[in-house]
Amino acid sequence: MTEKSLIGPPERLESVKRNYFEITETISRAAQESGRKSGDITFLAATKTVEPAIINYAVSLGLKYIGENKVQELLSKYEEYDLDNCQLQFIGHLQTNKVRQIIGKVSMIQSVDSLKLAKEISSQSVKNNVNTDVLLEVNIGREENKSGVLEENLEELLCQTAELSNIKVRGLMTIPPVCDKKADVFKFFYKMYKLFIDISCKTLDNVSMDFLSMGMSDDFEEAILSGANMIRVGSKLFGTRIYR
Ligand SMILES: *Cc1c(COP(=O)(O)O)cnc(C)c1O
């Protein structure tokens, strides 16, 4: 046996399986600790760089949501996803000129941060006779060069997006700044949760604040404890990413 076959698919699948059940156990525990049930938390797997065979294996274990962050990669893998058993979402930064290529293929776009992008999603959705759910992405750490709307501009974007056809705001998403200390990441998660609750209380037409998407491999437990009901986990499920 060559060395390569030792790190081949069977071992990879075993580790994905182990990781999957570890993650769902942590979700369940964190949900209970925060007064909810595991079924209240949506576990989306971030599938960038992962081959469709491995993704579909995770789907066979019970995974219901997958998310890609690059249009080109999504399109190249699209025919191979097991979409009878899971939903595909778009979670990365989306350029307006690429919207056309993914409308009708994704059930939700998590990364809307400008009216220009929302308008294009709306017009492409009208053209294709589909409805597209979106989350508004918030730059909660006010980081330069990072996607997301600043909190003071969120309500205006929300109201403007709500008026567009064939697009529906279903909640908020964020990627907080990288923090060395857990206490710091809690601060950002809590800030997001407050924003989410404040907006939920306003009951705007054509907006339903169903999802607060935050928390990744290193901090999804903290995110759930802070009120997240959707997490996006990649490397903790599939292993360290290998970029080709
Ligand atoms: C890759 C990615 C994740 C998951 O990151 P991990 O640290 O590997 O869990 C979550 N959200 C987005 C938008 C991503 O691109």
PDBQT file of the ligand as one rigid body, heavy atoms in Angstrom, charges set to zero:
ROOT
HETATM    1  C1  LIG A 301     -15.312  29.371   4.959  1.00  0.00    +0.000 C 
HETATM    2  C2  LIG A 301     -16.450  30.101   5.556  1.00  0.00    +0.000 A 
HETATM    3  C3  LIG A 301     -17.002  29.709   6.781  1.00  0.00    +0.000 A 
HETATM    4  C4  LIG A 301     -16.479  28.547   7.606  1.00  0.00    +0.000 C 
HETATM    5  O1  LIG A 301     -15.191  28.756   8.045  1.00  0.00    +0.000 OA
HETATM    6  P1  LIG A 301     -14.466  27.685   9.003  1.00  0.00    +0.000 P 
HETATM    7  O2  LIG A 301     -13.588  28.483   9.874  1.00  0.00    +0.000 OA
HETATM    8  O3  LIG A 301     -13.724  26.751   8.117  1.00  0.00    +0.000 OA
HETATM    9  O4  LIG A 301     -15.525  26.990   9.768  1.00  0.00    +0.000 OA
HETATM   10  C5  LIG A 301     -18.088  30.423   7.250  1.00  0.00    +0.000 A 
HETATM   11  N1  LIG A 301     -18.604  31.477   6.580  1.00  0.00    +0.000 NA
HETATM   12  C6  LIG A 301     -18.104  31.884   5.405  1.00  0.00    +0.000 A 
HETATM   13  C7  LIG A 301     -18.724  33.054   4.730  1.00  0.00    +0.000 C 
HETATM   14  C8  LIG A 301     -17.019  31.211   4.847  1.00  0.00    +0.000 A 
HETATM   15  O5  LIG A 301     -16.521  31.613   3.667  1.00  0.00    +0.000 OA
ENDROOT
TORSDOF 0
